[in-house]
Amino acid sequence: MPRKILHDGPVSEDLFSGHGHKRTASALAKTIKEFGNDTCAIGLEGKWGSGKSTIIELARQELDSDKNEKKYRVFTFDLWSNQTSNFKRSFLEALLNWIKEPSNGLPNSEESKINKIYDSIRGKTINTRTTNHKIFNPFGIVFIIFAFFLPIIYQWLGPAAFADKTSHFISILCIACIVLIGVIFVYRVLYKHCKEKTKSWITTISEAVTIFSRDAETTQEEKTIREQDPSQAEFYETFQNLLDIYQKENRRIVIVFDNIDRLTKSRLIDAWSEIRTVLNDNSKQGTQIQNIMVVVPYDKDHVLSAFASNNTSKGKQSTLPNDDIIRKSFDCVFHVSPPVLSDEAKFFKEKLHEAGDARYDYLADYLHEIFSLSIAEQTFPPTPRQIIHFINEIMMLTDQWEQIPVLDVAVFVANAEKLYKNPLLLQNFSNIKPQYIALADSKDLFRNLAALAYNVDPELAFQVLLYKDLKNLFTKPKSEKLEALLKSPGIPEMLRKFLEEEVNNWIKWKWFEEYGNAVENLKLKEISDKLRKICSPYLINNLASLSNLDWGNLKPAKKILSAVFLVENHKVEYVVEQINIWLTNSTDIYIKLNRKGRDIESSLKVMEFGKLLGDLIGELHHKLQSKFNTPENNSKADDLIKKFDWLGGIPELELGVAISCEETNLNLAELGLKPGKEIFNHFLGMLVHANEDMLKALHQLIPYFKDDELITIIKLETQYIISKLGDDIINHINIIAFILEKQVYKKRKFTSGIY
């Protein structure tokens, strides 16, 4: 869909019905004309984005349309874009370039003067041509002279010359000269080598052969010379010359130092000082520059804050009241007020129509309300810049996210600063004002906000927002952070996805602690019954897949047993069945690994394991009682335990479970845990080695022993007592006493007709 990015520059007309900008611009233009040829500084005070640049543009139009002879030209120097360069040089270069523009009316007769000043402050290029001539060294001169006589020498040294005996003198003379040249050459080589011993013989011979002291050469060089930045005195002299040259024939420059609001506080102080130097020639004891008019748009709060910060950092306090800093800087100050509210609403809708090509006009009131809500806490009316920025942000984001409703995008733009900084705020509904939620009226608002904050598809938004924290907290014991997280938007979707993906990892790596914590946390009240019903199958249906738990630490296993609380009463039996499969499989694995024979050591180890198994069965019974905590379901817990086989007919295991039941005040018979036929023989075998434990087991097993078996136990214990003396016989005596007591009690019940 077509859309348009709104321009945030100064406009050429007052778009607000109150025409406050136009009135201020007219007053500014009138004041400029009234100052005439005087030097003056005018302040234009207003909030950032309130329309100060627009007022400058409107005033420029009015000055251009003036029919008087005097022509005012507005030169704008952008402090923000030139903040990193030297102020004096940048300002003079920008002013020179502006003056040289044809539209500014500089006469041709003045161009040479301007160009001369231009060259004086800019870098200059110099072309240099250098010609070098060949100069022969003495050896070369001798060589050249002899070169001319080579043909004659050849004739004198040839065979014909020696045939004539009268000419021997000349031939000998020629030979002598050649020998002399050779001697001179050898001497020269030796001399150079001795003088510069670091050079090789080849280099020395090569230099000796050279007949020129300097090679012939013609070069042409181009050099760019940058002068130093202008000094204070040079700046004032150059600036005054520019003004004197240009401001003739009723031409006048109005200099605007724009965008001081955009500078950081530290740079603003420097810029403010530089502006003052434009007006005063400090090199001549504060003499004013002649015929200069300066306009400075600024945000008062930003300027005063910068000066206050500067004084604080230097450990001093200003002796001037805050307002005096402004009064001392300007001859007069105009105040720019933002448009009134009614105009602002109209302006917002017009700009929305312009940017969106009318496609969002039907939502203009909602979008405007969202914008108004976003600036509700600021103490001044909205500025045109704020409106334009808000609409542009919406348009750019809707182009990227066509599937996200524009009202959701607007809510994001209204909260963008804090959401970009900390997207995790979306985990809590209260971090987005309810008015925004009502205006957007979108069931996927928080998902869409997360998508925009993380720049991911909406389908992945909650995963990015919640998954990491959910994984970290849900697999740990209950915490306040988890309870808060479970109130987040998107939790229903993410909790289901999280359990679906993570349960298999817990099973694979035997992470019983994580599994148990997840079961416990799924019980929390922050999770609705509907969501619990959706999520619980991921944990319950996988119980049977658990195996080989850590029997040295039963805490995680006991937490997993809380799965009985995740379902309705009529589904508890299925959960108990899955737990039974899990514990039975774990028991089989343990027995196979540790029951290597029938020796007493293996039996004792399995019996100790039985105690642990009995502890888990007792914990499950306790949780079932809590689950069915009503009179009509009083026996439901017992019935569910009795329904499944937990012991597998292993006598040592049965003994351990019996001991555990006695220690936890449970009744083995009521739980339906029926020992096998071999239990009696194993009991006898353990009497000597674990007498104290056997006494506990006997309290649970006596209903399952026959009378003759009990008599056998008494005989064995009596024999042991007779053969032993000391404290260790006490448990054996207690066993006999217990059996006799039970038998007497049973006989009395029988004779009374009760048994």
Secondary structure, 3 states (H helix, E strand, C coil): CCCCCCCCCCCCCCCCCCCHHHHHHHHHHHHHHHHCCCCEEEEEEECCCCCHHHHHHHHHHHHHCCCCCCEEEEEEEECCCCCCCCHHHHHHHHHHHHHCCHHHCCCHHHHHHHHHHHHHHCCEEEEEEEEECCEECHHHHHHHHHHHCHHHHHHHHCHHHHHCHHHHHHHHHHHHHHHHHHHHHHHHHHHHHHHCCCCCHHHHHHHHHCCEEECCEEEEEEEEECCCCCCHHHHHHHHHHHHHHHCCCCEEEEEEEECHHHCCHHHHHHHHHHHHHHHEEHHHCCEECCCCEEEEEECHHHHHHHHHHHHHHCCCCCCCCHHHHHHCCCCEEEEECCCCHHHHHHHHHHHHHHHHCCCCHHHHHHHHHHHHHHCCCCCCCCCHHHHHHHHHHHHHHHHHCCCCCHHHHHHHHHCHHHHHHCHHHHHCHHHCCHHHHHHHCCCCHHHHHHHHHHCCCHHHHHHHHHHHHHHHHHCCCCCHHHHHHCCCCCHHHHHHHHHHHHHHHHHHCCCHHHHHHHHHHCCCCCCCHHHHHHHHHHHHCCHHHCCCCCCCCCHHHHHHHHHHHHCCHHHHHHHHHHHHHHHHHHHHHHHHHHCCCCCHHHHHHHHHHHHHHHHHHHHHHHHHHHHCCCHHHCCHHHHHHHCCCCCCCCHHHHHHHHHHHHHCCCCCCCCCCCCCCCHHHHHHHHCCCCHHHHHHHHHHHHHHCCHHHHHHHHHHHHHHHHHCCCHHHHHHHHHHHHHHHHHHHHHHHHHCCCC
